[in-house]
Amino acid sequence: MENIRDQAEAMIDRFVQQIGLTKEQTFNRERRAWYWTKGSARIEVFVHEIKFDTHSRYYLRVFSPICKVPPADKGEFYRKLLEMNDSKLGVKLTLMPNSDQVYATYERDAKGMDYDELVTCIADLEWWADVLDDELAQNFAGSRPPQA
């Protein structure tokens, strides 16, 4: 019997095929992650394991780098990110430790997730990433990441 991670990864493979790509084009075996672009957004999808004493839980995680923290007006910039987090439903804006890269991030516990919900999660993140990078670029010139 497949575990939750295997089921989620099989659904990601199915989604990749549905959008006209292949696993070979998108999957990085070493990182166990899928990568592609949608419009101006670079998308990364993987299943993250959280280990507990007695079991593990798995989460679908979808990321897109949307901008860099600008060198000036950081307080204003961080306030804008928090305000955007409040109004952009389903997606959150994140920074990874020791990084100035801002990501649009979507997470969902993989337990109980079906294919239609996975499609919605990824499609929502793809859409929001494109909207958010434009909105931040308008407010903070020079914050947009270089295109791949």
C-alpha positions in Angstrom: 0.0 0.0 0.0 1.3 3.4 -0.9 1.9 5.9 1.9 0.6 9.5 1.9 3.8 10.9 0.5 3.8 8.4 -2.5 0.1 9.2 -3.2 0.8 13.0 -3.1 3.9 12.6 -5.4 1.9 10.5 -7.8 -0.7 13.3 -8.0 2.1 15.9 -8.6 3.3 13.7 -11.5 -0.2 13.5 -12.9 -0.6 17.3 -12.6 2.7 17.9 -14.4 1.5 15.7 -17.3 -1.8 17.5 -17.4 -0.1 20.8 -18.0 1.9 19.4 -20.9 5.2 18.7 -19.1 7.0 15.5 -18.2 8.6 14.2 -15.0 11.9 14.2 -16.8 11.5 18.0 -17.6 10.4 19.0 -14.1 11.6 16.5 -11.4 14.9 16.9 -9.5 15.5 13.5 -8.0 18.2 14.7 -5.6 15.9 17.4 -4.1 12.7 15.3 -4.6 11.0 18.3 -6.0 9.4 19.5 -9.3 10.2 22.8 -11.0 8.5 24.7 -13.9 7.5 28.1 -14.9 4.0 29.5 -15.3 4.0 33.0 -16.9 6.6 35.0 -15.0 6.4 32.7 -12.0 8.9 30.0 -11.2 7.2 27.2 -9.4 8.6 24.6 -7.0 6.5 21.7 -5.6 7.4 19.0 -3.1 6.1 16.9 -0.3 7.6 17.8 3.1 7.9 15.3 5.9 7.6 16.3 9.6 8.7 13.5 11.9 7.2 13.0 15.3 8.1 10.3 17.9 5.5 7.8 16.7 4.7 8.9 13.1 5.3 11.3 10.3 3.0 13.8 8.6 3.4 15.0 5.0 2.6 18.4 3.6 2.2 19.6 0.0 4.4 22.7 -0.3 4.3 24.9 -3.3 6.7 27.9 -3.6 7.5 30.7 -6.0 10.2 33.3 -5.5 8.5 36.6 -6.0 11.0 39.3 -5.0 14.0 40.2 -3.0 13.8 42.3 0.2 14.8 45.8 -0.9 17.9 47.3 0.8 16.0 50.5 1.7 12.6 50.9 3.4 12.7 47.4 5.0 10.2 48.3 7.7 7.7 49.5 5.1 8.4 46.5 3.0 7.8 44.0 5.8 4.6 45.8 6.8 3.4 45.5 3.2 4.2 41.7 3.3 2.2 41.3 6.5 -0.7 43.3 5.1 -0.6 41.2 1.9 -0.6 38.0 4.0 -3.9 39.2 5.6 -5.7 39.7 2.3 -4.2 37.2 -0.1 -6.2 34.1 0.9 -4.6 30.7 0.7 -1.1 31.9 0.1 1.5 33.3 2.5 4.6 35.4 1.9 7.7 33.9 3.5 11.4 34.3 3.9 13.7 31.4 4.4 16.4 31.7 7.2 19.4 33.7 6.2 17.9 34.8 2.9 16.5 38.0 1.5 14.3 36.1 -1.1 10.6 36.4 -0.5 8.5 33.5 -1.6 4.8 33.0 -2.2 4.1 29.8 -0.3 1.1 27.4 -0.2 1.0 24.5 2.2 -1.6 21.8 2.8 -1.5 18.6 4.9 -1.4 15.8 2.3 -3.6 13.5 4.4 -7.1 13.4 2.8 -6.1 15.5 -0.2 -7.5 14.4 -3.5 -6.3 15.3 -7.0 -8.8 18.1 -7.5 -7.6 19.8 -4.4 -3.9 19.4 -5.3 -4.7 21.0 -8.7 -6.5 23.9 -6.9 -3.6 24.4 -4.5 -0.9 24.5 -7.3 -3.1 26.7 -9.6 -3.8 29.1 -6.8 -0.1 29.5 -6.0 0.7 30.0 -9.7 -1.9 32.7 -10.0 -1.0 34.5 -6.8 2.8 34.4 -7.5 2.2 36.3 -10.8 -0.1 38.8 -9.1 2.1 39.3 -6.0 5.4 39.9 -7.8 3.7 42.6 -9.9 2.2 44.3 -6.8 5.5 44.3 -4.9 7.4 45.5 -8.0 5.0 48.5 -8.3 5.5 49.4 -4.7 9.2 48.6 -4.3 11.2 49.2 -7.5 14.1 46.8 -8.0 12.7 44.0 -5.8 11.6 41.7 -8.6 13.9 38.6 -9.0 15.7 38.1 -12.3 13.8 35.9 -14.7 15.0 32.4 -15.3 
